[in-house]
Amino acid sequence: MSFVLVSAEARVLEPDSPILHADDRGIVHGDGLFETMLVRDGRVCGLDRHLDRLARSAPIAGLAVPDRAQLIAMVDAGLSRWRESYDGEGMLRLVVTKGREHDPRAEPTRYLTIAPVPERVAAARRDGVRAVTLPTAYEPGLAARAPWLLADVKSLSYAVNMAALRHVREIGVDDAIFVSTTGTVLEGPRGSVVAVIDGGLVTPMRDDGVLPGTTQAALFDLAAREGIKTSERVLTVPELYAADEVWLVSSVTLAARVRQLDGRELDCRNVIGVADWVRRSAGS
């Protein structure tokens, strides 16, 4: 299997090269950030949006804003090796951590990997997903009042999301949609929720503890340019049940239609055809 590993100095390393110390705070505490991007046709989709989000997130997570030119050099080095060895879609992951716990002078850890897109992605794009709603401890507006929860950054502290995905697989479905303490819709473990309601695109409010999705933002920008109504507002589970289309959109999967939610078969009308719109917007 093709696997590319790139150091902070933009050097392509052997895939099995050691890259982390045992006391790296990204491993010991989940103290760091990451961005995951789709490599398609030899280029990275939405690179600027991802680097912008990383730059916005860094101060919130207590990190210095990474040098953008260095990050781009890492991406370029990884892409060059990827093109030499693999011609399919890739999943590029850029990781930045606080560095070593026992060395106060240590620089932040930075590295990049590219691997083939997981097999589940093709099925989700083609067939859609069956999902369930899962409760969380978030209440509307909590993210703004409690910035230490890091609700709006892509933190390495991803164990809850992974546990949610293990849970849904154990109960025989594919994905989840998180809801707040009041039952309002938040997001999926690895994607943004977008619903088609009354001919427009609706996504939950970010202030409810929703990660600003790069794919959702690109989709909404394209839709607005094409005259499609978009809104970010409180969204309820019954609204999802009744929506014309419900989608989980993300950087790698792009768009997975939610065909079933909480055991209910959802309407599958192509009022807007979100999947095509997401594919069109993926490079922006």
Summary of the structure (lengths in Angstrom):
residues: 284
radius of gyration: 18.9
end to end distance: 29.0
largest distance: 56.8
contacts: 941
relative contact order: 0.15
helix: 33%
strand: 29%
